[in-house]
Amino acid sequence: MGKQLVKSEGDIRKRMMLPNKFDLLGIVIKNFGQARMNVKCQDGFTRICRVRGKMKKRRWVREGDVVLVSPWEFDFESRADIVFRYTQNQAYWLRNNGYLKIDA
């Protein structure tokens, strides 16, 4: 099982997750290792996020990437899970359509 090979990014909205009322968009500020990262979210909080298990070996998340985070129920202001990572074209589309309002 290897990394996914992207042949073309023609339709960038294909398999792209948009935020619902429970999820937030954010930008990865710092990578701590062990699948944990510091993410600046749209609501103004900086959260320590972890990459969920299904995404851990399939998608590589780096500093500066736009991610979709799901805050934890019991520690809402400081912890969250990274649910999805957007490509550069998808992040550009999110900024142009008004979903993403923060800059790195």
C-alpha positions as CSV (number, residue, x, y, z in Angstrom):
1,M,0.0,0.0,0.0
2,G,1.7,3.2,-1.2
3,K,0.9,6.8,-1.5
4,Q,-1.8,7.9,-3.9
5,L,-0.5,9.1,-7.3
6,V,-2.2,12.3,-8.5
7,K,-2.3,12.2,-12.3
8,S,-4.2,15.4,-12.8
9,E,-6.1,17.8,-10.7
10,G,-8.7,18.6,-13.3
11,D,-11.8,18.5,-11.2
12,I,-10.6,19.8,-7.8
13,R,-14.0,19.4,-6.1
14,K,-14.1,15.7,-6.7
15,R,-13.9,14.0,-3.3
16,M,-13.5,17.3,-1.5
17,M,-15.0,17.7,1.9
18,L,-16.6,21.0,2.8
19,P,-17.0,22.1,6.5
20,N,-20.3,21.4,8.2
21,K,-21.6,23.0,11.3
22,F,-19.3,21.0,13.6
23,D,-16.0,21.2,11.6
24,L,-13.6,24.1,11.1
25,L,-11.0,25.1,8.6
26,G,-7.4,25.7,9.8
27,I,-3.8,26.1,8.7
28,V,-1.0,24.0,10.2
29,I,1.5,26.1,12.0
30,K,3.9,23.6,13.5
31,N,4.4,19.9,13.3
32,F,5.3,18.3,16.7
33,G,5.8,14.7,15.4
34,Q,3.9,11.6,16.4
35,A,1.0,12.8,14.1
36,R,0.4,15.9,16.3
37,M,0.3,19.4,15.0
38,N,-0.5,23.0,16.0
39,V,-3.3,24.4,13.9
40,K,-4.6,27.9,13.8
41,C,-8.4,27.6,13.3
42,Q,-11.0,30.1,11.8
43,D,-12.7,30.7,15.1
44,G,-9.5,32.3,16.5
45,F,-8.3,29.4,18.7
46,T,-4.9,27.6,18.2
47,R,-5.5,23.9,18.8
48,I,-3.2,20.9,19.2
49,C,-4.6,18.5,16.6
50,R,-3.8,14.9,15.8
51,V,-4.1,13.2,12.4
52,R,-6.8,10.5,12.7
53,G,-5.9,6.9,12.1
54,K,-7.5,6.4,8.7
55,M,-5.5,9.3,7.3
56,K,-2.2,8.7,9.1
57,K,-0.2,6.8,6.5
58,R,-2.2,7.8,3.4
59,R,-2.0,11.6,3.5
60,W,1.0,13.5,4.6
61,V,0.3,16.8,6.3
62,R,2.9,19.5,6.3
63,E,3.3,23.0,7.8
64,G,1.3,25.6,5.8
65,D,-1.3,23.1,4.6
66,V,-5.0,23.9,4.8
67,V,-6.9,21.2,6.8
68,L,-10.4,20.4,8.0
69,V,-10.5,19.9,11.8
70,S,-13.1,18.5,14.1
71,P,-12.9,19.8,17.7
72,W,-13.2,17.4,20.6
73,E,-16.5,17.6,22.5
74,F,-14.9,17.8,26.0
75,D,-11.9,20.1,25.3
76,F,-13.3,22.3,22.6
77,E,-10.8,25.2,22.7
78,S,-7.5,23.3,22.7
79,R,-7.9,19.9,21.1
80,A,-9.1,18.6,17.7
81,D,-8.7,15.9,15.1
82,I,-7.5,16.5,11.5
83,V,-10.1,15.0,9.2
84,F,-9.1,16.1,5.7
85,R,-6.1,17.9,4.0
86,Y,-6.7,20.1,1.0
87,T,-4.5,20.3,-2.0
88,Q,-3.2,23.7,-3.2
89,N,-5.8,24.0,-5.9
90,Q,-8.6,23.1,-3.4
91,A,-7.3,25.7,-0.9
92,Y,-7.2,28.3,-3.6
93,W,-10.9,27.4,-4.5
94,L,-11.9,27.6,-0.8
95,R,-10.3,31.1,-0.5
96,N,-12.0,32.4,-3.7
97,N,-15.4,31.1,-2.6
98,G,-15.3,32.6,0.9
99,Y,-14.9,29.4,3.0
100,L,-11.4,30.2,4.2
101,K,-10.9,33.6,5.8
102,I,-7.5,33.2,7.5
103,D,-4.0,33.5,6.1
104,A,-0.9,31.6,7.1
